[in-house]
Amino acid sequence: MVGPLLKKRPNYKFDEVIQIAEELSDRILDPYDFIHALKQNEITKNFSVQEIAERVTGKFCQVEEVWQELLPGLGQKYKLAVVNNGTSITIPYFKKQYPFSQFFEIFINSSEVKLEKPAPNIYHLACQKLQVSPQGCIFIDDTQQNVKGAEEVGMQGIVWKDFDSLKSKLISFGVL
C-alpha cells in the first residue's frame, strides 16, 4: 500500500509516536498484542489508539498519478486488490481517508488474516478472493522481497520505484 498507492507527505515532520507505532507494527502482527505494546511503551502509552492511528495515517498522502491516471482505467478492466502488511488498527482510518473501495475489490491486511508478505499463502488468498489464478496477476510492491514472493507463486512482479517506471512496466506487460 505504501509505495505504489501512498507516500510520505512532503511536509511531514518527524513524529516519534509514529516511528514507534510503525516499528511495533513491523514486529507485532496480532492487534491486541500491538495495542498492549503501545500501552507499555513510555512514549505511546500517553496516547489513545485512535490518536496514534490518526497520526500514522496523517503521515501519508496519495500518489496522485496512480490514483488519478492508472486506477480508474485499470479498475474498469481488471480486478484489483490491496495486500497490505501491518496492523489492522490503522486500516479503518486509511479506508476513511482514501477511496480504496472505489477501485479495489478486496483489501487484505496481514494482521487480519494472520499472514504476511512474502508468505505464499497471502498471495494465494488474494487470488482465491478475486477468483483468478496467480499466472493472471501482476503484483506491485515497493519491496523486492515481497515481489519475489509473488513471483514464486506464479505472478508477474513489479518493484515500485516511481510512477513513470510503473507505467512503462504495465505497458510492457500489455496492461496499458
N, C-alpha and C positions, 0 to 999 in steps of 0.2 A: 504494500500500500504506500508506504513512504518510499519515495524514489520516483516510480513511474506516475503516481497519482498525486502525491502530496510532497511538498518540500518545506524546509525550514523557512519561515518568514524572513524576508530581507532585513527587517528592522528588529528581529529577535535579539533580546538581550539575555545573557546567561542567567539561568534561574536554577539554583541549587536544588530546589524541591523537584523540579522537572528532571534534573540529572539523576537524582536518587531514585525517583519513581521509574525512570527508564532503565536504570541499572538493575533494579529489583525485578522489573517485568521481563528482562532478558534471562533471568535465572529462575524465576518462580512462575510456573505455569498455572497452578491452582489459584483461583481468585480469592479464596478465603485465606490461603497462606500468604498471598500477596498483600491483602489488606492487613493481616496480622503483622507482616514485616513493616508496612508503612507505620503502623501504630507503635512499633517498637523502636523505630529509628528516631534519634534525637531531634532531627530537623523536621521530618514529615509528620511526626506524631501530633504536632500542633495544628494540623490542617485536616479538614474533613476530606473524605474520599471524593466527594463532589468537587471541592475546591481543587484538589490535585488533578482530577480528570479534566476539569475545565482549563487548568493551566497547561497540561500536556497537549490537549487539542488546540489550544490557542497558539502553541509554538509553530503550527503548520498553516500552510495555505495551499490552494490548488496549484498544480502545474497546469496553468491556464490553457496552453496549446493542446494538451492532451484532452482536457475536459471539453474545450470548445471545438477543436478541429477533428479529433480522432473518435472520441467516444460516441458522438451522435451517429456517425456513419457506421462504425463497427457494430454498435448496438442494434442497428436495423438489419444487419446481415448475419451476425454471429451471436452465439450465446456467450455471455461474458460473466466472469466470476472474480471475486476478490478472495485470495488465500493469504491470510494475514497472521504472522506470528506476533504474539504479545498478549497482554492482559485483556480480558473481556470487560474490565471496568471502564475503559475509555470508549469502547465501541458505541454505546448509545449516544455519546457526545459527538463522536465523529459522524455518525449517521444523521444526527440532527443538524450538523453544520454543513454537510456535503450531500449532494443528491445521488448517493450510491444506488438507491433503488430505481432511479430513472434509467440507469444504464446496465446495472449488474443484476442478473437473475439470482445469483446466490452470493453470500458473504460468509466465508468460513473463517472463524477465528480459532487459533490453535488452543487457547485455554478452554474454549467451549467444547471442542471435540477431542481434547487430550492428545493431540498430535501436533508436531511441529515440522515445518520445512527444515531440512530436506528429507524427512522420512517419507518413503514411497507411499505409505497409506494415505497421507494427506492429499497427494495428487490424485490417487485413485478415488478418494472420497469426492473430490471436486468433479471428476469425470462422471462418477455414478450419479451425483445430484444433477448434473447437466444432461445426463443421458447421452454422453459422447465417449468415443474411445480416445485414449491418450494420443494415438497417432494423428488424430484430427485436431489436436490442440497446439496452441502456441502459448508458452509460459514466459512472462516478462517479470523480471525482478532486478533489484539493484545489487544483489549478492550473487557472485559466481557460484558459490556452493549450492544455493537454492536452485539456480538454473540447471546446474549439473544434476541435481536430484530429479528434477522434472525430465531432463533428457534421458536419464537412466530408466524411466518408466515408459519412454517412447514419445514424449512430447518434443516439439521443437522449442528451443530456448533462445531468449534474447536477454542479454545483460543490459539493463538500463544505464545509459551514460548521459544522454540528453535527448531532447525531442527530435532533433534532426536525424540523429543516428537511429532512433527507434523507427521513425517514419521510413527511412531508407531500408531498414531491415524488413519492415512489413511490406514494402513494395517488392523487395527481392523474394519474399515468400509468396507473392501474388495475392496478398490480402487487401492491399490498397490499389 
